[in-house]
Amino acid sequence: MNSETMKKTLEALRQELARASALDEKSRQHLQDIVRDAEGLGPSGGSTPHTLHPHSLEELAVGFEIEHPTLAAVLHELIDLLAKAGL
């Protein structure tokens, strides 16, 4: 996994979280958990946290597409990065 690309994607996700003032607290917390878990990924190849499973991320991204399209786009980028890393 390209760590620089991951860092940029996670920073974009943080920025979108900061801008999404209308985001409910449960969704905000879930996205913060995703950022935290993604930051904790390393080359060790341990188990993938539940928050980072592709199906869960895809459902979340689709749910944001209408009201938070930029946030959804960043989540799709994260999904692609994780897939390329084999997660």
Backbone bond lengths (Angstrom), bond angles and torsions (degrees), N, CA, C in turn:
res aa  C-N    CA-C-N  psi(-1)  N-CA   C-N-CA  omega(-1)  CA-C   N-CA-C  phi
1 M - - - 1.442 - - 1.522 107.95 -
2 N 1.306 116.13 133.19 1.450 121.57 177.87 1.527 108.19 -74.33
3 S 1.318 116.41 108.03 1.464 119.50 -174.13 1.525 112.26 -67.07
4 E 1.319 117.88 -32.00 1.462 120.50 178.51 1.528 110.87 -66.32
5 T 1.312 117.26 -42.58 1.459 121.21 177.86 1.525 110.16 -64.68
6 M 1.326 116.79 -40.35 1.463 120.84 178.25 1.524 110.08 -63.15
7 K 1.322 117.17 -43.98 1.464 120.32 179.11 1.522 110.85 -60.06
8 K 1.322 117.21 -42.93 1.465 121.04 -179.99 1.525 111.23 -65.31
9 T 1.316 116.79 -40.70 1.463 120.79 179.40 1.519 110.74 -66.09
10 L 1.317 117.22 -42.55 1.462 120.31 179.00 1.531 111.16 -66.90
11 E 1.319 116.84 -36.34 1.464 119.69 176.11 1.528 110.46 -65.57
12 A 1.322 117.17 -40.28 1.466 120.53 176.67 1.525 110.42 -62.31
13 L 1.329 116.70 -38.76 1.461 120.63 178.11 1.530 110.40 -65.14
14 R 1.334 116.96 -42.92 1.467 120.48 176.61 1.522 111.29 -60.16
15 Q 1.322 116.91 -43.22 1.464 121.04 -179.94 1.533 111.13 -63.59
16 E 1.317 116.16 -42.36 1.463 119.24 178.96 1.527 111.21 -66.32
17 L 1.307 117.07 -35.48 1.467 120.43 175.84 1.531 110.17 -62.59
18 A 1.305 116.21 -40.87 1.464 120.22 179.82 1.530 111.44 -65.58
19 R 1.328 116.81 -33.68 1.465 121.40 -178.86 1.530 113.40 -81.39
20 A 1.306 117.24 -22.84 1.469 121.50 -173.14 1.528 110.43 -84.14
21 S 1.311 115.66 72.83 1.467 119.96 -176.91 1.533 112.52 -66.26
22 A 1.316 117.92 -25.59 1.467 121.11 -178.42 1.534 112.65 -85.66
23 L 1.309 117.57 2.49 1.465 121.68 -178.02 1.528 110.01 -73.59
24 D 1.327 116.29 132.18 1.470 119.36 179.74 1.527 110.17 -68.83
25 E 1.327 115.62 156.44 1.463 121.69 -173.64 1.531 112.55 -62.47
26 K 1.326 117.72 -37.62 1.468 120.95 179.89 1.529 110.34 -63.37
27 S 1.323 117.06 -45.13 1.465 120.78 178.92 1.529 110.95 -65.76
28 R 1.333 115.84 -41.35 1.468 120.22 178.83 1.527 110.57 -59.67
29 Q 1.339 116.39 -45.90 1.460 120.65 179.76 1.528 111.00 -63.40
30 H 1.323 116.03 -41.56 1.468 120.47 179.34 1.538 110.30 -61.16
31 L 1.315 116.96 -43.54 1.462 120.86 179.07 1.528 111.54 -67.10
32 Q 1.314 117.25 -36.78 1.466 120.15 175.97 1.528 110.55 -64.97
33 D 1.326 116.96 -37.04 1.469 121.00 175.84 1.527 110.76 -63.75
34 I 1.328 116.03 -39.50 1.464 120.34 178.73 1.520 110.12 -62.58
35 V 1.318 117.06 -45.74 1.470 121.21 178.75 1.527 109.48 -59.68
36 R 1.326 116.74 -48.08 1.469 121.12 -179.44 1.537 111.25 -59.32
37 D 1.318 116.25 -46.09 1.459 120.07 -178.50 1.528 111.44 -66.91
38 A 1.321 116.86 -38.98 1.468 119.98 178.99 1.525 110.81 -67.33
39 E 1.321 117.42 -36.43 1.459 120.54 177.09 1.525 111.22 -65.21
40 G 1.330 115.97 -29.08 1.456 120.76 -178.49 1.522 114.50 -81.69
41 L 1.325 116.99 -6.90 1.462 119.57 178.72 1.513 109.64 -68.97
42 G 1.287 115.31 139.54 1.452 119.64 177.68 1.501 110.43 -138.60
43 P 1.313 115.91 179.95 1.465 120.35 -178.95 1.527 113.89 -71.62
44 S 1.336 117.74 -1.97 1.459 120.55 -175.90 1.520 113.17 -66.23
45 G 1.345 116.27 -21.91 1.458 119.10 178.56 1.508 114.36 73.73
46 G 1.337 116.97 25.31 1.454 120.88 177.63 1.516 110.72 -66.34
47 S 1.305 115.19 -173.39 1.461 118.48 -178.76 1.528 110.64 -71.35
48 T 1.313 114.77 148.68 1.458 121.56 -179.67 1.520 108.75 -83.55
49 P 1.338 117.32 128.71 1.471 119.02 177.21 1.527 111.12 -59.41
50 H 1.319 116.53 150.49 1.465 121.54 -178.15 1.525 111.67 -55.90
51 T 1.326 116.77 -36.68 1.463 120.00 -177.98 1.518 112.31 -62.24
52 L 1.328 118.03 -19.78 1.463 121.46 -176.04 1.517 113.81 -104.09
53 H 1.317 117.67 7.04 1.464 118.99 177.26 1.524 109.26 -67.69
54 P 1.320 117.03 134.81 1.470 120.89 -174.44 1.526 114.13 -53.44
55 H 1.312 117.68 -41.50 1.466 120.33 -178.14 1.530 110.50 -63.25
56 S 1.325 116.92 -44.25 1.463 121.15 179.28 1.520 111.26 -63.91
57 L 1.323 116.49 -43.51 1.467 120.50 179.31 1.522 111.39 -65.31
58 E 1.322 115.85 -40.31 1.468 119.74 -179.87 1.527 110.82 -63.75
59 E 1.324 117.17 -43.74 1.466 120.49 177.72 1.525 110.91 -60.39
60 L 1.318 116.00 -42.39 1.458 120.63 179.39 1.526 110.96 -63.73
61 A 1.333 116.68 -46.02 1.463 121.06 -179.73 1.519 111.36 -60.89
62 V 1.314 117.06 -44.35 1.461 121.02 179.68 1.532 110.16 -61.92
63 G 1.308 116.97 -37.90 1.455 121.01 178.97 1.521 113.81 -65.07
64 F 1.323 116.67 -24.47 1.461 121.37 -179.05 1.527 113.45 -94.46
65 E 1.321 118.44 -8.49 1.462 120.88 -170.20 1.523 114.32 -59.53
66 I 1.314 119.51 -33.88 1.465 120.47 -177.35 1.521 111.61 -82.72
67 E 1.328 117.16 -51.55 1.461 119.80 -175.31 1.520 113.73 -86.00
68 H 1.316 118.04 -25.27 1.459 121.81 -177.03 1.538 109.53 -137.62
69 P 1.327 117.93 66.17 1.467 120.55 -174.05 1.529 114.59 -62.30
70 T 1.316 117.44 -34.54 1.470 118.81 179.26 1.512 110.51 -69.90
71 L 1.298 117.08 -38.91 1.456 121.71 176.18 1.522 110.11 -62.29
72 A 1.319 116.85 -42.90 1.466 121.32 177.41 1.524 110.75 -61.46
73 A 1.330 116.91 -40.96 1.470 120.56 179.97 1.522 111.11 -63.06
74 V 1.326 116.93 -41.14 1.467 120.20 179.06 1.523 110.04 -66.14
75 L 1.326 117.11 -39.21 1.467 119.61 176.54 1.522 111.24 -62.24
76 H 1.332 116.95 -38.88 1.466 120.03 176.94 1.532 110.78 -63.92
77 E 1.324 117.02 -37.33 1.469 120.28 175.81 1.528 110.41 -61.91
78 L 1.322 115.95 -43.36 1.461 120.44 178.76 1.527 110.55 -62.66
79 I 1.316 117.08 -42.85 1.467 121.20 177.76 1.526 110.14 -58.24
80 D 1.329 116.92 -45.00 1.467 120.96 179.29 1.523 111.25 -62.34
81 L 1.328 116.85 -44.32 1.476 120.30 179.27 1.523 111.19 -60.59
82 L 1.319 115.88 -44.99 1.476 119.84 -179.21 1.527 110.60 -65.25
83 A 1.317 116.76 -38.51 1.471 120.34 178.09 1.526 110.40 -64.13
84 K 1.321 116.62 -42.78 1.477 120.37 179.15 1.530 111.21 -64.04
85 A 1.324 115.26 -28.35 1.474 119.80 178.78 1.526 111.40 -84.15
86 G 1.325 116.67 -2.77 1.458 120.03 178.69 1.524 113.43 82.29
87 L 1.310 116.92 20.58 1.469 120.73 -179.60 1.511 110.65 -102.20
